[in-house]
Amino acid sequence: LSAMGFWECALDWVITILVSFTIGPIIVLFCFFGLWLAGFTASGVVAGSLAALTQSGAPVAIQSGSCFALLQHLGALGALGVNPYVYLGAAILCTVLGITTFYYEGCNLGDCPCH
């Protein structure tokens, strides 16, 4: 492994780790954006939204602890109301997946100068 090959490999690993670590929290933000698009907001269910349609079509009152109630709770929390460990956990999970994928798919196919 030459000095140039070492730095190329190191740069590939650093980029993989940084991108993977960033993707996790972005996925969490997109989930909250999806809740907002569906009509679950901090001020309640938005009239005319998918959430309102679901709620009005329910044959009985929405029960506490139901999936709908959980989605409304998360929508009311918003992306900033979530425990920061959710973002950290998503970042770590995506980093582990990114490193594993890079090692098994990238480096072992001969594209990585690490070998």
N, C-alpha and C positions, 0 to 999 in steps of 0.2 A: 504494500500500500504506500504510494508515494505521498509526499507532503501535500501536493495539490489534490490528490484523491481523498486524502483525509479531510481537508477543508470542504470539499464538495459534499462529502458524506455528512459531515457535521452540519453544514448549512441545510441539507435536506432534512435531517432530523429536527433541527431547531424550527424550521418552517412548519413541518408536520405537527410538532407539539404546539406551537403558537396558534396555528389555524384551528387545530382540533379543540384546544382549550377555549377558543373564542366562539366556536360553533354551538357549544352546549347552552350557554346563556341566551344566545340568539334564538335557539329553538324554543326555549321557555317563553321569550317575548312574543314569538309568533303564535304560540298557544294562546296567550292572553289576547292577542290581536284577533285570533279566531273567535274567542268568546265574545269580544266586543262586536265583531261583525255579525255574530248570531243573535245579538241583542241582550247579552248579559252585561250590565254596566253597574257602576257604583250607585247610580240612582234607581236601580231596579230594572225590570224587563222593559225594553223599548217597544212601544206600540207598533204593530205592523211587522215586527221582526219574526224570524224563525222561532225564537224563544217564546214570543207572545202567541204565535200560532200553536205551538206545542202545549203551552199552558192552557189556552182556551179550549183545546181539543181533548184535554184530560177529562175522563168520565167522573173523576172524584177530585177532591182538593189535593194539591201537591203535598206529599207527606215529608216531614222532617227526616233528613237522612237519605232521601231519594237521590238519584242521579241528577235530576233537575235542580234540587235544592243545593247539591254540591256545586254544580256549575254556576248557579246564581251566587253562591258564597264566594267562589273564586273570582267571578266577575266583579263582585262588590269590593273584594280586596284590591284588585288591580295588580298590575305587574310590580308596582313599587311596594305593595303591602305584603308581598310574599317573603317568607323567611329567606335571608340571604344564603342559607345553606342549600336551598333548592338550586340556586344558580351555581353554587360551588359544586354540588353533587353532579349537576348536568355537565359542568365543565370537566370534571374529573372523569366521568363516564365517557364522554366524547374523546378525551385525550387518550384514555386506555384503548378505546376502539380505533382511534386514528393511528396510534403507535403499532398496535397489533396488525392492522390492515397494511400499513406501510411496510412493516417487516416481512409479512408473509406474501404480500402481493407485489410490492415494489422491489425490495432488495433481492428477493429470491428469484426474480425474473431476469436478473442481470442488469437492471437499469441503474442500480445503485453501485457506486464505486467502493463500497465498504468491504467487499470481499477480495 
